[in-house]
């Protein structure tokens, strides 16, 4: 627990400094590092070889997102990879999996920042953090009914508590960003709901691979995927809500 707290505080301070600097180029570089690490971990969960080579290919596509719409580049990357696999008659189509998850959602996180700004990224992070925290504490105190076989430690009570707290905190943040309280509340709820599914999906991948954590990069917290799983699903939800 002590190691987990120390790592958590260190990550919070690092994120705070990054946000205070708020450099477009620096943030692009940092998210690229996140992509590389998360891609490697996901590729390992999928049981792929040549993981680093694949991760560098993902980074090559990511570099294009600096100059044009990240979502278009993410889709283009998938189409090019599957076209290549078809061209060489590849036996293993699983190579495309890490380009879908986590690569596409990471591109969407960059889209949130590049298209809407830092405030929206803060909104995403605060909503997911509040939802995770609420789910943990409510589940620990009141949780009885299992939520999913993919995540035995999650309870329905915890998930509901997390959704409630995350929606409240997210709405408090979103209120200062966009107009329309109804839009703010619905958007915050969607971020949290998709965040729950993001966490659940990563738990599913880990259980399929028979591992406890996606990696050991962050002492007490596991790997990069373990820390960003909620944001990977929350970011597309935020982008969708902003298109209304």
Secondary structure, 3 states (H helix, E strand, C coil): CHHHHHHHHHHHHHHHHHHHHCCHHHHHHHHHHHHHHHHHHHHHHCCCCCHHHHHHHHHHHHHHCCCCCHHHHHHHHHHHHHHHHHHCCCCCHHHHHHHHHHHHHHHHHHHHHHHHCHHHHHHHHHHHHHHHHHHHHHHHHHCCCEEECCEEEEEHHHHHHHHHHHHHHHHHHHCCCCCCHHHHHHHHHHHHHHHHHHHHHHHHHHHHHCCCCCCCCECCCECHHHHHHHHHHHHHHHHHHHCC
